Amino acid sequence: MAQEIGHVLLGESSHSAEGLMSAAWKPWDGRVQTFTPSQVQDIIRRFTASVRQTAPLLREGIGTDRS
């Protein structure tokens, strides 16, 4: 499930050679799988860009139930 959430956060074509997003991920190998440092940076960048796009709309009440 965590890898599927990773696809939401990083995009469909986000498999990597290592870590949680490895296409050959094996949860039974006994190692904790995490995002790579570059994937963490990509998630932060994408989230920040999304907030910057959405914040002005929310301040104006667009897309909310506020009257």
Secondary structure, DSSP 8 states (H G I E B T S, - for coil): -HHHHHHHHH-TT--BSSSTTBTT--GGGS------HHHHHHHHHHHHHHHHHHHHHHHTTTTSS--
